[in-house]
């Protein structure tokens, strides 16, 4: 991993991430999992990032309306 100063407090991160295909995606594109190791797809990262953002937004909305959240 490498970070680069851009300007003031702004930084750019370079992350070594390998993408590939797995399960149904590999089957759809005819990728042999015996030859190519299954890996997360770029779509997996997009869905995870979106879910994380939406979870935070939803939690903030509940908090603003004083709806209790927590254990259970």
mmCIF file of the N, C-alpha and C atoms, coordinates in Angstrom:
data_MODEL
# 
_entry.id   MODEL 
# 
loop_
_atom_site.group_PDB 
_atom_site.id 
_atom_site.type_symbol 
_atom_site.label_atom_id 
_atom_site.label_alt_id 
_atom_site.label_comp_id 
_atom_site.label_asym_id 
_atom_site.label_entity_id 
_atom_site.label_seq_id 
_atom_site.pdbx_PDB_ins_code 
_atom_site.Cartn_x 
_atom_site.Cartn_y 
_atom_site.Cartn_z 
_atom_site.occupancy 
_atom_site.B_iso_or_equiv 
_atom_site.pdbx_formal_charge 
_atom_site.auth_seq_id 
_atom_site.auth_comp_id 
_atom_site.auth_asym_id 
_atom_site.auth_atom_id 
_atom_site.pdbx_PDB_model_num 
ATOM 1   N N  . UNK A 1 1  ? 0.847   -1.147  0.000   1.00 0.00 ? 1  UNK A N  1 
ATOM 2   C CA . UNK A 1 1  ? 0.000   0.000   0.000   1.00 0.00 ? 1  UNK A CA 1 
ATOM 3   C C  . UNK A 1 1  ? 0.910   1.233   0.000   1.00 0.00 ? 1  UNK A C  1 
ATOM 4   N N  . UNK A 1 2  ? 0.457   2.255   -0.745  1.00 0.00 ? 2  UNK A N  1 
ATOM 5   C CA . UNK A 1 2  ? 1.253   3.473   -0.830  1.00 0.00 ? 2  UNK A CA 1 
ATOM 6   C C  . UNK A 1 2  ? 0.315   4.667   -0.751  1.00 0.00 ? 2  UNK A C  1 
ATOM 7   N N  . UNK A 1 3  ? 0.760   5.713   -0.053  1.00 0.00 ? 3  UNK A N  1 
ATOM 8   C CA . UNK A 1 3  ? -0.008  6.943   0.041   1.00 0.00 ? 3  UNK A CA 1 
ATOM 9   C C  . UNK A 1 3  ? 0.789   8.076   -0.585  1.00 0.00 ? 3  UNK A C  1 
ATOM 10  N N  . UNK A 1 4  ? 0.082   8.997   -1.204  1.00 0.00 ? 4  UNK A N  1 
ATOM 11  C CA . UNK A 1 4  ? 0.725   10.131  -1.866  1.00 0.00 ? 4  UNK A CA 1 
ATOM 12  C C  . UNK A 1 4  ? 0.033   11.416  -1.414  1.00 0.00 ? 4  UNK A C  1 
ATOM 13  N N  . UNK A 1 5  ? 0.820   12.390  -0.966  1.00 0.00 ? 5  UNK A N  1 
ATOM 14  C CA . UNK A 1 5  ? 0.262   13.691  -0.604  1.00 0.00 ? 5  UNK A CA 1 
ATOM 15  C C  . UNK A 1 5  ? -0.137  14.416  -1.890  1.00 0.00 ? 5  UNK A C  1 
ATOM 16  N N  . UNK A 1 6  ? -1.356  14.938  -1.920  1.00 0.00 ? 6  UNK A N  1 
ATOM 17  C CA . UNK A 1 6  ? -1.842  15.646  -3.105  1.00 0.00 ? 6  UNK A CA 1 
ATOM 18  C C  . UNK A 1 6  ? -1.760  17.147  -2.865  1.00 0.00 ? 6  UNK A C  1 
ATOM 19  N N  . UNK A 1 7  ? -2.513  17.642  -1.892  1.00 0.00 ? 7  UNK A N  1 
ATOM 20  C CA . UNK A 1 7  ? -2.479  19.061  -1.537  1.00 0.00 ? 7  UNK A CA 1 
ATOM 21  C C  . UNK A 1 7  ? -3.118  19.223  -0.164  1.00 0.00 ? 7  UNK A C  1 
ATOM 22  N N  . UNK A 1 8  ? -2.447  19.911  0.731   1.00 0.00 ? 8  UNK A N  1 
ATOM 23  C CA . UNK A 1 8  ? -2.979  20.094  2.080   1.00 0.00 ? 8  UNK A CA 1 
ATOM 24  C C  . UNK A 1 8  ? -3.242  18.743  2.719   1.00 0.00 ? 8  UNK A C  1 
ATOM 25  N N  . UNK A 1 9  ? -4.453  18.549  3.267   1.00 0.00 ? 9  UNK A N  1 
ATOM 26  C CA . UNK A 1 9  ? -4.752  17.277  3.922   1.00 0.00 ? 9  UNK A CA 1 
ATOM 27  C C  . UNK A 1 9  ? -5.180  16.168  2.954   1.00 0.00 ? 9  UNK A C  1 
ATOM 28  N N  . UNK A 1 10 ? -5.285  16.485  1.669   1.00 0.00 ? 10 UNK A N  1 
ATOM 29  C CA . UNK A 1 10 ? -5.745  15.507  0.679   1.00 0.00 ? 10 UNK A CA 1 
ATOM 30  C C  . UNK A 1 10 ? -4.644  14.494  0.372   1.00 0.00 ? 10 UNK A C  1 
ATOM 31  N N  . UNK A 1 11 ? -5.002  13.195  0.453   1.00 0.00 ? 11 UNK A N  1 
ATOM 32  C CA . UNK A 1 11 ? -4.061  12.104  0.175   1.00 0.00 ? 11 UNK A CA 1 
ATOM 33  C C  . UNK A 1 11 ? -4.686  11.148  -0.832  1.00 0.00 ? 11 UNK A C  1 
ATOM 34  N N  . UNK A 1 12 ? -3.840  10.486  -1.598  1.00 0.00 ? 12 UNK A N  1 
ATOM 35  C CA . UNK A 1 12 ? -4.287  9.454   -2.541  1.00 0.00 ? 12 UNK A CA 1 
ATOM 36  C C  . UNK A 1 12 ? -3.679  8.137   -2.077  1.00 0.00 ? 12 UNK A C  1 
ATOM 37  N N  . UNK A 1 13 ? -4.511  7.088   -2.024  1.00 0.00 ? 13 UNK A N  1 
ATOM 38  C CA . UNK A 1 13 ? -4.041  5.766   -1.605  1.00 0.00 ? 13 UNK A CA 1 
ATOM 39  C C  . UNK A 1 13 ? -3.984  4.839   -2.811  1.00 0.00 ? 13 UNK A C  1 
ATOM 40  N N  . UNK A 1 14 ? -2.938  4.066   -2.888  1.00 0.00 ? 14 UNK A N  1 
ATOM 41  C CA . UNK A 1 14 ? -2.780  3.039   -3.918  1.00 0.00 ? 14 UNK A CA 1 
ATOM 42  C C  . UNK A 1 14 ? -2.813  1.691   -3.207  1.00 0.00 ? 14 UNK A C  1 
ATOM 43  N N  . UNK A 1 15 ? -3.856  0.927   -3.486  1.00 0.00 ? 15 UNK A N  1 
ATOM 44  C CA . UNK A 1 15 ? -4.055  -0.346  -2.797  1.00 0.00 ? 15 UNK A CA 1 
ATOM 45  C C  . UNK A 1 15 ? -3.877  -1.503  -3.772  1.00 0.00 ? 15 UNK A C  1 
ATOM 46  N N  . UNK A 1 16 ? -3.043  -2.469  -3.423  1.00 0.00 ? 16 UNK A N  1 
ATOM 47  C CA . UNK A 1 16 ? -2.852  -3.624  -4.305  1.00 0.00 ? 16 UNK A CA 1 
ATOM 48  C C  . UNK A 1 16 ? -3.997  -4.624  -4.147  1.00 0.00 ? 16 UNK A C  1 
ATOM 49  N N  . UNK A 1 17 ? -4.988  -4.513  -5.007  1.00 0.00 ? 17 UNK A N  1 
ATOM 50  C CA . UNK A 1 17 ? -6.154  -5.389  -4.948  1.00 0.00 ? 17 UNK A CA 1 
ATOM 51  C C  . UNK A 1 17 ? -6.231  -6.188  -6.243  1.00 0.00 ? 17 UNK A C  1 
ATOM 52  N N  . UNK A 1 18 ? -6.393  -7.497  -6.108  1.00 0.00 ? 18 UNK A N  1 
ATOM 53  C CA . UNK A 1 18 ? -6.567  -8.356  -7.270  1.00 0.00 ? 18 UNK A CA 1 
ATOM 54  C C  . UNK A 1 18 ? -8.042  -8.694  -7.430  1.00 0.00 ? 18 UNK A C  1 
ATOM 55  N N  . UNK A 1 19 ? -8.558  -8.490  -8.619  1.00 0.00 ? 19 UNK A N  1 
ATOM 56  C CA . UNK A 1 19 ? -9.939  -8.822  -8.913  1.00 0.00 ? 19 UNK A CA 1 
ATOM 57  C C  . UNK A 1 19 ? -9.970  -10.019 -9.846  1.00 0.00 ? 19 UNK A C  1 
ATOM 58  N N  . UNK A 1 20 ? -11.084 -10.686 -9.876  1.00 0.00 ? 20 UNK A N  1 
ATOM 59  C CA . UNK A 1 20 ? -11.248 -11.828 -10.766 1.00 0.00 ? 20 UNK A CA 1 
ATOM 60  C C  . UNK A 1 20 ? -12.716 -12.168 -10.878 1.00 0.00 ? 20 UNK A C  1 
ATOM 61  N N  . UNK A 1 21 ? -13.002 -13.444 -10.917 1.00 0.00 ? 21 UNK A N  1 
ATOM 62  C CA . UNK A 1 21 ? -14.383 -13.910 -10.959 1.00 0.00 ? 21 UNK A CA 1 
ATOM 63  C C  . UNK A 1 21 ? -14.534 -15.120 -10.043 1.00 0.00 ? 21 UNK A C  1 
ATOM 64  N N  . UNK A 1 22 ? -15.763 -15.417 -9.677  1.00 0.00 ? 22 UNK A N  1 
ATOM 65  C CA . UNK A 1 22 ? -16.056 -16.576 -8.838  1.00 0.00 ? 22 UNK A CA 1 
ATOM 66  C C  . UNK A 1 22 ? -17.428 -17.118 -9.189  1.00 0.00 ? 22 UNK A C  1 
ATOM 67  N N  . UNK A 1 23 ? -17.718 -18.297 -8.772  1.00 0.00 ? 23 UNK A N  1 
ATOM 68  C CA . UNK A 1 23 ? -18.996 -19.006 -8.880  1.00 0.00 ? 23 UNK A CA 1 
ATOM 69  C C  . UNK A 1 23 ? -19.776 -18.721 -10.157 1.00 0.00 ? 23 UNK A C  1 
ATOM 70  N N  . UNK A 1 24 ? -20.954 -18.128 -10.009 1.00 0.00 ? 24 UNK A N  1 
ATOM 71  C CA . UNK A 1 24 ? -21.842 -17.922 -11.162 1.00 0.00 ? 24 UNK A CA 1 
ATOM 72  C C  . UNK A 1 24 ? -21.222 -16.999 -12.202 1.00 0.00 ? 24 UNK A C  1 
ATOM 73  N N  . UNK A 1 25 ? -20.426 -16.053 -11.766 1.00 0.00 ? 25 UNK A N  1 
ATOM 74  C CA . UNK A 1 25 ? -19.774 -15.136 -12.709 1.00 0.00 ? 25 UNK A CA 1 
ATOM 75  C C  . UNK A 1 25 ? -18.784 -15.913 -13.571 1.00 0.00 ? 25 UNK A C  1 
ATOM 76  N N  . UNK A 1 26 ? -18.002 -16.778 -12.935 1.00 0.00 ? 26 UNK A N  1 
ATOM 77  C CA . UNK A 1 26 ? -17.045 -17.595 -13.678 1.00 0.00 ? 26 UNK A CA 1 
ATOM 78  C C  . UNK A 1 26 ? -17.767 -18.509 -14.663 1.00 0.00 ? 26 UNK A C  1 
ATOM 79  N N  . UNK A 1 27 ? -18.859 -19.094 -14.196 1.00 0.00 ? 27 UNK A N  1 
ATOM 80  C CA . UNK A 1 27 ? -19.636 -19.979 -15.072 1.00 0.00 ? 27 UNK A CA 1 
ATOM 81  C C  . UNK A 1 27 ? -20.195 -19.205 -16.265 1.00 0.00 ? 27 UNK A C  1 
ATOM 82  N N  . UNK A 1 28 ? -20.705 -18.018 -16.011 1.00 0.00 ? 28 UNK A N  1 
ATOM 83  C CA . UNK A 1 28 ? -21.296 -17.188 -17.076 1.00 0.00 ? 28 UNK A CA 1 
ATOM 84  C C  . UNK A 1 28 ? -20.270 -16.865 -18.167 1.00 0.00 ? 28 UNK A C  1 
ATOM 85  N N  . UNK A 1 29 ? -19.027 -16.586 -17.750 1.00 0.00 ? 29 UNK A N  1 
ATOM 86  C CA . UNK A 1 29 ? -17.983 -16.204 -18.706 1.00 0.00 ? 29 UNK A CA 1 
ATOM 87  C C  . UNK A 1 29 ? -17.089 -17.367 -19.120 1.00 0.00 ? 29 UNK A C  1 
ATOM 88  N N  . UNK A 1 30 ? -17.437 -18.583 -18.678 1.00 0.00 ? 30 UNK A N  1 
ATOM 89  C CA . UNK A 1 30 ? -16.684 -19.758 -19.085 1.00 0.00 ? 30 UNK A CA 1 
ATOM 90  C C  . UNK A 1 30 ? -15.280 -19.833 -18.517 1.00 0.00 ? 30 UNK A C  1 
ATOM 91  N N  . UNK A 1 31 ? -15.078 -19.320 -17.314 1.00 0.00 ? 31 UNK A N  1 
ATOM 92  C CA . UNK A 1 31 ? -13.771 -19.346 -16.662 1.00 0.00 ? 31 UNK A CA 1 
ATOM 93  C C  . UNK A 1 31 ? -13.647 -20.635 -15.854 1.00 0.00 ? 31 UNK A C  1 
ATOM 94  N N  . UNK A 1 32 ? -12.615 -21.384 -16.113 1.00 0.00 ? 32 UNK A N  1 
ATOM 95  C CA . UNK A 1 32 ? -12.368 -22.653 -15.425 1.00 0.00 ? 32 UNK A CA 1 
ATOM 96  C C  . UNK A 1 32 ? -11.725 -22.374 -14.065 1.00 0.00 ? 32 UNK A C  1 
ATOM 97  N N  . UNK A 1 33 ? -12.443 -22.675 -12.971 1.00 0.00 ? 33 UNK A N  1 
ATOM 98  C CA . UNK A 1 33 ? -11.928 -22.413 -11.622 1.00 0.00 ? 33 UNK A CA 1 
ATOM 99  C C  . UNK A 1 33 ? -10.770 -23.338 -11.254 1.00 0.00 ? 33 UNK A C  1 
ATOM 100 N N  . UNK A 1 34 ? -10.542 -24.390 -12.035 1.00 0.00 ? 34 UNK A N  1 
ATOM 101 C CA . UNK A 1 34 ? -9.381  -25.249 -11.809 1.00 0.00 ? 34 UNK A CA 1 
ATOM 102 C C  . UNK A 1 34 ? -8.104  -24.574 -12.311 1.00 0.00 ? 34 UNK A C  1 
ATOM 103 N N  . UNK A 1 35 ? -8.250  -23.664 -13.259 1.00 0.00 ? 35 UNK A N  1 
ATOM 104 C CA . UNK A 1 35 ? -7.101  -22.951 -13.830 1.00 0.00 ? 35 UNK A CA 1 
ATOM 105 C C  . UNK A 1 35 ? -6.927  -21.577 -13.177 1.00 0.00 ? 35 UNK A C  1 
ATOM 106 N N  . UNK A 1 36 ? -8.038  -20.876 -12.978 1.00 0.00 ? 36 UNK A N  1 
ATOM 107 C CA . UNK A 1 36 ? -7.998  -19.518 -12.415 1.00 0.00 ? 36 UNK A CA 1 
ATOM 108 C C  . UNK A 1 36 ? -8.600  -19.528 -11.013 1.00 0.00 ? 36 UNK A C  1 
ATOM 109 N N  . UNK A 1 37 ? -7.812  -19.083 -10.054 1.00 0.00 ? 37 UNK A N  1 
ATOM 110 C CA . UNK A 1 37 ? -8.261  -19.046 -8.666  1.00 0.00 ? 37 UNK A CA 1 
ATOM 111 C C  . UNK A 1 37 ? -9.453  -18.094 -8.521  1.00 0.00 ? 37 UNK A C  1 
ATOM 112 N N  . UNK A 1 38 ? -10.527 -18.537 -7.866  1.00 0.00 ? 38 UNK A N  1 
ATOM 113 C CA . UNK A 1 38 ? -11.674 -17.641 -7.667  1.00 0.00 ? 38 UNK A CA 1 
ATOM 114 C C  . UNK A 1 38 ? -11.281 -16.421 -6.832  1.00 0.00 ? 38 UNK A C  1 
ATOM 115 N N  . UNK A 1 39 ? -11.741 -15.269 -7.263  1.00 0.00 ? 39 UNK A N  1 
ATOM 116 C CA . UNK A 1 39 ? -11.459 -14.008 -6.558  1.00 0.00 ? 39 UNK A CA 1 
ATOM 117 C C  . UNK A 1 39 ? -12.709 -13.142 -6.563  1.00 0.00 ? 39 UNK A C  1 
ATOM 118 N N  . UNK A 1 40 ? -12.714 -12.154 -5.680  1.00 0.00 ? 40 UNK A N  1 
ATOM 119 C CA . UNK A 1 40 ? -13.807 -11.192 -5.657  1.00 0.00 ? 40 UNK A CA 1 
ATOM 120 C C  . UNK A 1 40 ? -13.827 -10.407 -6.964  1.00 0.00 ? 40 UNK A C  1 
ATOM 121 N N  . UNK A 1 41 ? -15.036 -10.043 -7.371  1.00 0.00 ? 41 UNK A N  1 
ATOM 122 C CA . UNK A 1 41 ? -15.179 -9.235  -8.580  1.00 0.00 ? 41 UNK A CA 1 
ATOM 123 C C  . UNK A 1 41 ? -15.239 -7.760  -8.200  1.00 0.00 ? 41 UNK A C  1 
ATOM 124 N N  . UNK A 1 42 ? -15.090 -6.904  -9.170  1.00 0.00 ? 42 UNK A N  1 
ATOM 125 C CA . UNK A 1 42 ? -15.233 -5.467  -8.911  1.00 0.00 ? 42 UNK A CA 1 
ATOM 126 C C  . UNK A 1 42 ? -16.644 -5.172  -8.420  1.00 0.00 ? 42 UNK A C  1 
ATOM 127 N N  . UNK A 1 43 ? -17.628 -5.925  -8.910  1.00 0.00 ? 43 UNK A N  1 
ATOM 128 C CA . UNK A 1 43 ? -19.008 -5.734  -8.467  1.00 0.00 ? 43 UNK A CA 1 
ATOM 129 C C  . UNK A 1 43 ? -19.158 -6.046  -6.975  1.00 0.00 ? 43 UNK A C  1 
ATOM 130 N N  . UNK A 1 44 ? -18.435 -7.040  -6.473  1.00 0.00 ? 44 UNK A N  1 
ATOM 131 C CA . UNK A 1 44 ? -18.482 -7.359  -5.043  1.00 0.00 ? 44 UNK A CA 1 
ATOM 132 C C  . UNK A 1 44 ? -18.077 -6.146  -4.210  1.00 0.00 ? 44 UNK A C  1 
ATOM 133 N N  . UNK A 1 45 ? -17.031 -5.450  -4.635  1.00 0.00 ? 45 UNK A N  1 
ATOM 134 C CA . UNK A 1 45 ? -16.556 -4.275  -3.912  1.00 0.00 ? 45 UNK A CA 1 
ATOM 135 C C  . UNK A 1 45 ? -17.557 -3.131  -4.001  1.00 0.00 ? 45 UNK A C  1 
ATOM 136 N N  . UNK A 1 46 ? -18.173 -2.964  -5.152  1.00 0.00 ? 46 UNK A N  1 
ATOM 137 C CA . UNK A 1 46 ? -19.165 -1.915  -5.336  1.00 0.00 ? 46 UNK A CA 1 
ATOM 138 C C  . UNK A 1 46 ? -20.380 -2.162  -4.438  1.00 0.00 ? 46 UNK A C  1 
ATOM 139 N N  . UNK A 1 47 ? -20.860 -3.388  -4.394  1.00 0.00 ? 47 UNK A N  1 
ATOM 140 C CA . UNK A 1 47 ? -22.009 -3.732  -3.550  1.00 0.00 ? 47 UNK A CA 1 
ATOM 141 C C  . UNK A 1 47 ? -21.663 -3.542  -2.076  1.00 0.00 ? 47 UNK A C  1 
ATOM 142 N N  . UNK A 1 48 ? -20.480 -3.982  -1.650  1.00 0.00 ? 48 UNK A N  1 
ATOM 143 C CA . UNK A 1 48 ? -20.077 -3.841  -0.255  1.00 0.00 ? 48 UNK A CA 1 
ATOM 144 C C  . UNK A 1 48 ? -19.966 -2.367  0.146   1.00 0.00 ? 48 UNK A C  1 
ATOM 145 N N  . UNK A 1 49 ? -19.386 -1.542  -0.708  1.00 0.00 ? 49 UNK A N  1 
ATOM 146 C CA . UNK A 1 49 ? -19.255 -0.118  -0.415  1.00 0.00 ? 49 UNK A CA 1 
ATOM 147 C C  . UNK A 1 49 ? -20.625 0.546   -0.337  1.00 0.00 ? 49 UNK A C  1 
ATOM 148 N N  . UNK A 1 50 ? -21.502 0.204   -1.247  1.00 0.00 ? 50 UNK A N  1 
ATOM 149 C CA . UNK A 1 50 ? -22.856 0.773   -1.239  1.00 0.00 ? 50 UNK A CA 1 
ATOM 150 C C  . UNK A 1 50 ? -23.616 0.358   0.009   1.00 0.00 ? 50 UNK A C  1 
ATOM 151 N N  . UNK A 1 51 ? -23.510 -0.906  0.377   1.00 0.00 ? 51 UNK A N  1 
ATOM 152 C CA . UNK A 1 51 ? -24.193 -1.402  1.572   1.00 0.00 ? 51 UNK A CA 1 
ATOM 153 C C  . UNK A 1 51 ? -23.672 -0.703  2.821   1.00 0.00 ? 51 UNK A C  1 
ATOM 154 N N  . UNK A 1 52 ? -22.372 -0.500  2.897   1.00 0.00 ? 52 UNK A N  1 
ATOM 155 C CA . UNK A 1 52 ? -21.794 0.192   4.049   1.00 0.00 ? 52 UNK A CA 1 
ATOM 156 C C  . UNK A 1 52 ? -22.292 1.619   4.146   1.00 0.00 ? 52 UNK A C  1 
ATOM 157 N N  . UNK A 1 53 ? -22.352 2.305   3.031   1.00 0.00 ? 53 UNK A N  1 
ATOM 158 C CA . UNK A 1 53 ? -22.834 3.686   3.003   1.00 0.00 ? 53 UNK A CA 1 
ATOM 159 C C  . UNK A 1 53 ? -24.306 3.746   3.399   1.00 0.00 ? 53 UNK A C  1 
ATOM 160 N N  . UNK A 1 54 ? -25.120 2.869   2.842   1.00 0.00 ? 54 UNK A N  1 
ATOM 161 C CA . UNK A 1 54 ? -26.551 2.871   3.149   1.00 0.00 ? 54 UNK A CA 1 
ATOM 162 C C  . UNK A 1 54 ? -26.817 2.517   4.606   1.00 0.00 ? 54 UNK A C  1 
ATOM 163 N N  . UNK A 1 55 ? -26.013 1.613   5.165   1.00 0.00 ? 55 UNK A N  1 
ATOM 164 C CA . UNK A 1 55 ? -26.169 1.250   6.569   1.00 0.00 ? 55 UNK A CA 1 
ATOM 165 C C  . UNK A 1 55 ? -25.912 2.455   7.462   1.00 0.00 ? 55 UNK A C  1 
ATOM 166 N N  . UNK A 1 56 ? -24.863 3.206   7.161   1.00 0.00 ? 56 UNK A N  1 
ATOM 167 C CA . UNK A 1 56 ? -24.557 4.411   7.934   1.00 0.00 ? 56 UNK A CA 1 
ATOM 168 C C  . UNK A 1 56 ? -25.648 5.459   7.808   1.00 0.00 ? 56 UNK A C  1 
ATOM 169 N N  . UNK A 1 57 ? -26.172 5.644   6.607   1.00 0.00 ? 57 UNK A N  1 
ATOM 170 C CA . UNK A 1 57 ? -27.239 6.611   6.382   1.00 0.00 ? 57 UNK A CA 1 
ATOM 171 C C  . UNK A 1 57 ? -28.502 6.208   7.138   1.00 0.00 ? 57 UNK A C  1 
ATOM 172 N N  . UNK A 1 58 ? -28.846 4.933   7.078   1.00 0.00 ? 58 UNK A N  1 
ATOM 173 C CA . UNK A 1 58 ? -30.024 4.431   7.772   1.00 0.00 ? 58 UNK A CA 1 
ATOM 174 C C  . UNK A 1 58 ? -29.869 4.604   9.280   1.00 0.00 ? 58 UNK A C  1 
ATOM 175 N N  . UNK A 1 59 ? -28.680 4.281   9.799   1.00 0.00 ? 59 UNK A N  1 
ATOM 176 C CA . UNK A 1 59 ? -28.423 4.445   11.225  1.00 0.00 ? 59 UNK A CA 1 
ATOM 177 C C  . UNK A 1 59 ? -28.549 5.895   11.659  1.00 0.00 ? 59 UNK A C  1 
ATOM 178 N N  . UNK A 1 60 ? -28.056 6.809   10.836  1.00 0.00 ? 60 UNK A N  1 
ATOM 179 C CA . UNK A 1 60 ? -28.176 8.233   11.139  1.00 0.00 ? 60 UNK A CA 1 
ATOM 180 C C  . UNK A 1 60 ? -29.614 8.700   11.132  1.00 0.00 ? 60 UNK A C  1 
ATOM 181 N N  . UNK A 1 61 ? -30.409 8.169   10.198  1.00 0.00 ? 61 UNK A N  1 
ATOM 182 C CA . UNK A 1 61 ? -31.831 8.531   10.125  1.00 0.00 ? 61 UNK A CA 1 
ATOM 183 C C  . UNK A 1 61 ? -32.571 8.035   11.368  1.00 0.00 ? 61 UNK A C  1 
ATOM 184 N N  . UNK A 1 62 ? -32.260 6.822   11.817  1.00 0.00 ? 62 UNK A N  1 
ATOM 185 C CA . UNK A 1 62 ? -32.895 6.295   13.030  1.00 0.00 ? 62 UNK A CA 1 
ATOM 186 C C  . UNK A 1 62 ? -32.508 7.131   14.245  1.00 0.00 ? 62 UNK A C  1 
ATOM 187 N N  . UNK A 1 63 ? -31.240 7.476   14.331  1.00 0.00 ? 63 UNK A N  1 
ATOM 188 C CA . UNK A 1 63 ? -30.757 8.273   15.458  1.00 0.00 ? 63 UNK A CA 1 
ATOM 189 C C  . UNK A 1 63 ? -31.425 9.649   15.474  1.00 0.00 ? 63 UNK A C  1 
ATOM 190 N N  . UNK A 1 64 ? -31.561 10.279  14.318  1.00 0.00 ? 64 UNK A N  1 
ATOM 191 C CA . UNK A 1 64 ? -32.189 11.605  14.231  1.00 0.00 ? 64 UNK A CA 1 
ATOM 192 C C  . UNK A 1 64 ? -33.628 11.563  14.694  1.00 0.00 ? 64 UNK A C  1 
ATOM 193 N N  . UNK A 1 65 ? -34.268 10.417  14.516  1.00 0.00 ? 65 UNK A N  1 
ATOM 194 C CA . UNK A 1 65 ? -35.669 10.279  14.928  1.00 0.00 ? 65 UNK A CA 1 
ATOM 195 C C  . UNK A 1 65 ? -35.797 9.666   16.320  1.00 0.00 ? 65 UNK A C  1 
ATOM 196 N N  . UNK A 1 66 ? -34.667 9.555   17.003  1.00 0.00 ? 66 UNK A N  1 
ATOM 197 C CA . UNK A 1 66 ? -34.587 9.011   18.358  1.00 0.00 ? 66 UNK A CA 1 
ATOM 198 C C  . UNK A 1 66 ? -35.204 7.615   18.456  1.00 0.00 ? 66 UNK A C  1 
ATOM 199 N N  . UNK A 1 67 ? -34.954 6.805   17.435  1.00 0.00 ? 67 UNK A N  1 
ATOM 200 C CA . UNK A 1 67 ? -35.391 5.415   17.429  1.00 0.00 ? 67 UNK A CA 1 
ATOM 201 C C  . UNK A 1 67 ? -34.234 4.589   17.965  1.00 0.00 ? 67 UNK A C  1 
ATOM 202 N N  . UNK A 1 68 ? -34.430 3.888   19.081  1.00 0.00 ? 68 UNK A N  1 
ATOM 203 C CA . UNK A 1 68 ? -33.318 3.152   19.692  1.00 0.00 ? 68 UNK A CA 1 
ATOM 204 C C  . UNK A 1 68 ? -32.839 1.997   18.818  1.00 0.00 ? 68 UNK A C  1 
ATOM 205 N N  . UNK A 1 69 ? -31.537 1.879   18.718  1.00 0.00 ? 69 UNK A N  1 
ATOM 206 C CA . UNK A 1 69 ? -30.908 0.766   18.023  1.00 0.00 ? 69 UNK A CA 1 
ATOM 207 C C  . UNK A 1 69 ? -29.788 0.253   18.916  1.00 0.00 ? 69 UNK A C  1 
ATOM 208 N N  . UNK A 1 70 ? -29.382 -0.954  18.701  1.00 0.00 ? 70 UNK A N  1 
ATOM 209 C CA . UNK A 1 70 ? -28.297 -1.499  19.499  1.00 0.00 ? 70 UNK A CA 1 
ATOM 210 C C  . UNK A 1 70 ? -28.439 -3.002  19.590  1.00 0.00 ? 70 UNK A C  1 
ATOM 211 N N  . UNK A 1 71 ? -27.982 -3.543  20.686  1.00 0.00 ? 71 UNK A N  1 
ATOM 212 C CA . UNK A 1 71 ? -28.024 -4.994  20.876  1.00 0.00 ? 71 UNK A CA 1 
ATOM 213 C C  . UNK A 1 71 ? -29.452 -5.518  20.760  1.00 0.00 ? 71 UNK A C  1 
ATOM 214 N N  . UNK A 1 72 ? -29.619 -6.509  19.893  1.00 0.00 ? 72 UNK A N  1 
ATOM 215 C CA . UNK A 1 72 ? -30.930 -7.136  19.744  1.00 0.00 ? 72 UNK A CA 1 
ATOM 216 C C  . UNK A 1 72 ? -31.821 -6.357  18.849  1.00 0.00 ? 72 UNK A C  1 
# 
